[in-house]
Amino acid sequence: MNLSPLTALSSIDGRYAARTEELRPICSEYGLIHRRLIVEIRWFQALASHPGIAELPVLSDEVDDFLDALIDGFDEAAAARIKQIEAVTNHDVKAVEYYLKERFAEVPELDRSAEFLHFACTSEDINNLSYALMVKDLHETVMSSWFRQVDRALATLAKTHAAEAMLSRTHGQTASPTTLGKEFANVLQRLRRQADAMSGQELLGKINGAVGNFNAHIAAYPDLDWPALARDFVENLGLRWNPWTTQIEPHDWMAELFHSLMRYHTVLIDLSRDVWAYISIGYFRQRTVEGEIGSSTMPHKVNPIDFENAEGNLGVANALLEHLASKLPVSRWQRDLTDSTVLRVIGTAYGHSVVALSSLLKGLAKLEVDTERLAADLDLSWEVLAEPIQTVMRRYGIENPYEQLKALTRGKRITAADLRAFINGLDLPEEVRQELHALTPAGYTGNAAEMAASIE
């Protein structure tokens, strides 16, 4: 059976293949191989440019152009050739080195210096930097765009519905009203904290040999300042140098980043469930799409499938990210290989994230507010005004205000007339009594509208 979206084992390469296409050049085996090739070539160029390595001459402009072309022109045929070599070596990083030696043989100047490829490196020197570049590209070119789209969608909803009064529910029971826009603004601000944490996350890398001490480097060139060269090299890749490692860069930064992404996802799970519930009680309708079917037997249904899909995929992404975050920083002694296979699910985790974000945005775009339903719920919930009335009573020294309102309202449906009669019996200044009479559930929203409208 040929591999295709129809026969793929993973849903992100099968059912959702079209949604995850942008991840393939970055997170696939191809993407990893490409980044390994980049690191190998840039390390070779860094060594050639260092005056302390006399045996490796400074590269000519033509040779540098050739090496840059190997990076820029990397394609699936090159990746396939590397996989052919790996089938013999049974070592994925060494296969990249051997492929480059094949290409170096095309240029006499490079062929003479080919043994400086992978010089003093352990495989993890190449891999940790390759994965760091993968994650860097992933967030800068893919995830940041999705975060911006979510941000814009929620900011628009917050501003559009800033003054749309809505009954709150705490413990599932009627509570002091808010506005629909304020609730979206709350979510947006939570997401922004996690997005800011991810954008500010340091991505670390190392290139210091088999156990992190430059052992082989110093044996070959004892007078060369290897830590300075390593730091410059890593920083020129756009990463932060970590000098304190064993054979592996300990992946703590990855755990930090993945935990931030998990928190971002968790906020969206919270949002998806809330919107799902608001749809179920009629606060939102969903725009219908011609040709879509909600139920195979009940023709009337418009199911909240986008929010259900988002919630499910966010959960799968978080399960994978949790394992990545808890496993990657743990390695036996100076190195074991368990991180190698675990790192390969980064693309899977982010694939489920992208599927979820696309579903969430689709669902948000289909929402229509049922203002009549919102108003009706508020008009049936005059008991929520027990809070402001008893608070004003406290101000004017009336005894047992909480207890009086509790006796009047707890567990009961009351009307505007009931509250009016209660207020008329209070010993309050007339202007205060009139202010309380003017209160309505829809008007009792505090500064929610101003908060929502102020969102940037």
Summary of the structure (lengths in Angstrom):
residues: 456
radius of gyration: 30.6
end to end distance: 52.0
largest distance: 101.8
contacts: 1402
relative contact order: 0.11
helix: 62%
strand: 5%
